[in-house]
């Protein structure tokens, strides 16, 4: 049965995310307190996309925009397409930095499409939304924390992606070091070998198991728990500044990893007020986002349209 669409706009707030967290390649993720706000409304025809903040003037303003592409996939799953769409994006998550900007756009698109269908939650439940978002993204490690919030463990079964969300311990204190330069996930993945030594895989599996305990119960173990031999060092040649910073932080006793595919660096413990990453880096203390994506009715308000969050770069 073709869907019926709601009148008026809906909006969603989606958090930045950091995936892998060192040894948890393609499975572990953390939602961070930096958000994009996106609103959408069904119209009588055409597609219009307005972008403020990160990506303004660079991202497409039509059907090629990732939010709209995700909405189209979700509308197909919901039973049919609307005549037209008007979308407004206020982006604060840096683009192509390893903080889940593409996953945030995909999750926003899936949830907006569902909210614009009168019985959308019945046609596409939360588990289905996760599966659909992971299918669009290609893997669930970023979309899971974006949807669910907190610290997530995600995996894929024959029926699709699944995930659980866990509450990080109070001692987890994320800081992101965001460089001026951008990175591409496809380039970072291309640097990975087809196979790794068994000893490296075994060590990384053990560290990933320890990381679940360290993040949720004993942050004092985060430094050894974030050791990885599966993927990070293979990417070092393409991101030398990133790996220099990770090395410097870890030598100072800080549990630092590459955020996602990079080039952002994530520290899970406080690096201290005196630590300086050097030129070309911006350091932001971010809380863990425990709520995940939040949908509501109505247009974006004045505060939501502000592309600058807590003094960070627009």
N, C-alpha and C positions, 0 to 999 in steps of 0.2 A: 504494500500500500504506500502511495506517495506521501511524503511527510507534509504536515502543516507547519508553517513558520510563524514565530511570534512577531508581534509588532513592536517596534522600538528597539533600541540598542541593548546589547549585553556587553559585559567587560570581564576581563580576566587579568589577574596579577600573577606573574610567573617568576620564580626565583632563578638566579644564576646557580650553576652547579659545578662541582669539580669531580671528575671521574678518575677511576683507577686507584688513587690515593697510595700510589707506590705499587705494592704487590697485587692489588685486586684488579688486574687487567680485565677490562670489559665486564666487570661484575660489581664493583663497589663504587659508591657515589655519595656525595654530601651536598645538601642544599644550603645555599649561602644567602645572607640577607642583603642582596642587591637584586632589584627587580625591574622587569619590563612590564608596562601596562598597555594592554591592547583592548580596543573596543571594536565591535562590528555590528552592522545592521543590514537586514535584507532590504534591497531597493527594487525598483521596477526594471532595472536593466544596467548592464555594464559593471565594471569593477574599478573602484577608486581606492587607492591606498595612500595615506599621508603618514610620513615618518618624521619624527622629531628625535633629536639626540643622536645616539650612536647609529651610524649608517645613513644619516640624513644626506640626501643628495647622491648617494651611491647605490642604495638598494632600489630595486624596481618598484614602480607604483601601479602595477597591474597584476594580471594573473600569474606572472612569474615570481612574485613575492612569495617567500617560503610560507608565511602564515596562510596566504590564500591557497597555495598548493596543498597544504595540509587540510585546510577546510574543504577543498574539493574532494579529497580522498575520503574524509569523514562523511561528507554529504552523500557520497556514493554508498557508503556503508549504512547510512541512515535512510536510504531509500530514494533520494532524488536531489537535484540541484535547485537552488533558488534562481529567480530571474536575474538578480544583480546583487552586488555587495559593496558596502562602504566600510572601509577598515581604517582605524587610526592607531598608530603604534608610537608609544613613547619609550624609547630604548635607552636603558642605562647599562646593560650588560655589554662589555666591549666585544666587538666582532672579531672572530678568528684569533682568539687569544687562549683558548682552552678553558673557558668558563661557561660553556654550554649555551651559547647564543642561538645556535641552530636548533638545539633541543627545546629551548624556551619558545622559539617561534612555532615549532611543530606542536608542542603541547598546547600552546595558546590556540592554534588553529583547530585542533581536534576538539578542545573544550568549548570554544566559541561556536563551532558548528553544532555540537550537541545541544548547547544552550539555546540556539536559535530554532530548534525543532521542538514543538510543543511537548511531545512525549520522548524527547531525545534520550533521557536517562534510562527509559525502558528499552529503547531500541539498541542503545550502546551503554552498557554498565561500566563501572570503573575498571574492572579487569579487561574488558574489551577495549577501553580507551588506551590502557597501557599497551596492549598487544598491537593496536593500530599505530600508536606513536612509535613504538619500537620498530615496527615493520617499515615505517617511513624513514626513520633515522638509520636503520641498519643494525643497531645494537641497543640494549636497554640501559646501559650504565648511566647515561645522563638523563634520559627521559624519566626514569624511575624516581630519582630524588626530586626532579622538577614537579612531578605529579604528586608525590606522597610526602615530601618534606623529610627532614632529618637525615640520618645515615641509612642508606639502603643497600641491600644485597639483592642483586637481580640475576636471573638466569633464564635460559630459553629451553622450553620443552617442545615436543613435536606440535603441540597446539599453539605455541607462541610464547611470548615473554611473560614472566612472572616476577614479582618482587615482594620483599618485606621491608618495612621501615622500622628502625630501631632508634632509641633516644640516645644521643651522645652523652657521655659523662660531663659533669660540670667543668672539669679541667681542660676540656678541648677548647682551644682559643685560636680560631683560624685567622691568619693574615695572608692576603694574596699580594704578590709582587708582580705587577702587570707592566710589561715592557711596551715601548712605543711601537716596536715592530710587530707584525702579524705572523701567523703561522697557518698552515693548511693541514687538516687532519689526514687528507689523502696522501700528502707528502710524507708526513710522519709515519703513517702505516706502511708506506712503500719501503721505509728503511728497515722494517722488521724481517728477520730471516724466516724461512719456511720451517725450520726446526731449531731447537735449542738443546744444549747439553742436559742430560737427565738430572745431574746434580743441581744445576741452576733452577730447573723446574721444581725439583723437590724442595729446595730452600725457599723459593718464592711461595709455594703452596703453604708451607709452614708459617711463613711470615703473614700471609693473608689470613690464616686462621687466627694467629695471635692478634692481628690488627682488629678483628671483630671484638675481642676481649678488651684490648687496650682502649679502643674508642668508646666503648660502652661502660667500662668498669674500672680500668686502671691506666689512666693517661700517662703514668710514669714509664710505661713500656712502649710508648709511641715511637721512640727513636729506633729501637731494634725492630719493632713491628712494621715499620715503613720501608725496610730494606727490600730492594727489588733487583732481580737479575734477569727478568723475563723480557723487558721491553725498553726501559729508560736508557740504558747505556748504548743501545743500538741507535738511538736517536741523537746522541750527543754531538756528532759531527755536524748535523744540520742546525743545531741550536747551542752553539758553544757558550754564549753568555748565560743561557738558562742553566746549563750544567755547572758552570763556574759558581753561580749563585747557590744552587742546590748543595754543591760540595762545601762552600763556605758556611752555609747555615748548619749543615750536619756536623761539620768539624767543630762548630760552636755549641753542639749539643741540642740543636733544634731539629724537630722531626719535620723535615722539608722534603717535598716531592715535586715532580712535574705535574701540573694541573692538567688532566686530560692529555691531549696530544701536544700541549704546550702552545706558546712559549711561556705562559704564566707559571710562576712558582707558588705553591701552596705550602705554608707552614702551619702545622696543626698545633704547635705549642708556641708560646709567646717568644719572639726573637729578642725582646727587650728594646727599650726606648733608644738605646745607643747604637743599635745595629743600622748601618747604612748600606743599601744595596748598590749604590753607585749611580752614575748618570744614566738616564734613559729608562729608569724604573719608577713606578708609582706604587707605594705600599698602602694598602687599605686594610684596616681591621674590620672584619665582617662577622656578625653573629651567625650561628647556625639557624637556618630557617626551618622551624619545626612543623609548619603548616602545609607547605607545598602550594600548588596552584589554587587560587581562590577566585571563584566566579560569582558575579553579582549582576543585577540589572541596572540599566542606566548608562549615561554617557560618562566619559572621564571628567573628573572635576579639575579645578584649578591646580591643586597640589599634585594630582596624578599626571597632569600635563607638563610638570616641571621636569626637564630632562636631567637636572643636576640632583643627585641624591647625596645628602649628608656631606656636602662640600666636595664630592668627587667630580672628576672631569665630566663634562657633558659630551 
